[in-house]
């Protein structure tokens, strides 16, 4: 019900529905899931989601010779750049590179100030083809939206023109913030949760994705 209401209000939001994604996400949410299982499920969800995120990438015809004859196939028209927001986004990118091994990787390092809940940037490194590429910002959570808004603003200032945002779990507050700041960027998510608590964590959420992925809880 909530997801339907949000997607009706914000045309840029796309919830990727799949039984395997729902099952894996359930395991991610569980407090009983350890680091190894958390990583495995995160990797599997990221692989499943990247197909939808890149579904409308432009292609061009290319000739290819098979063992039998010549035929016409396709190749991507533009490079793909994956941009994880460090550090939690790294776990998703590693598995997505198995599906898109030719993708380049840029990185934005941000950490949340636990007093103000505002993002603080400590690293930004992008491939030179940023302006030509289909760029996917990657972060497991869309909570306040502060980090991805800041990252998207920086990427646009560096020349990025075709941006998408991939996350696992989002909430109405973060979606509204992102849609207002960057109405041209499509948001792909696996779930839309109820909202934020007093510590600006998504409820029910899955906790701190970075801590759970890297075993630093």
Secondary structure, DSSP 8 states (H G I E B T S, - for coil): -HHHHHHHH-TTEEE---HHHHHHHHHHH-TT--HHHHHHHHHHHHHHHHHHHTTT--EEEEEEE-SS-EEEEEEESS-EEEEEEETTHHHHHHHHHHH-TT-EEEEEEEEE-TTT--EEEEEEE--TTGGGSEEEEE-SEESSSHHHHHHHHHHHHTT--EEEEE-SEEEHHHHHHHHHH-TTSEEEESEEESEE-TTS-EESS-S-HHHHHHT--
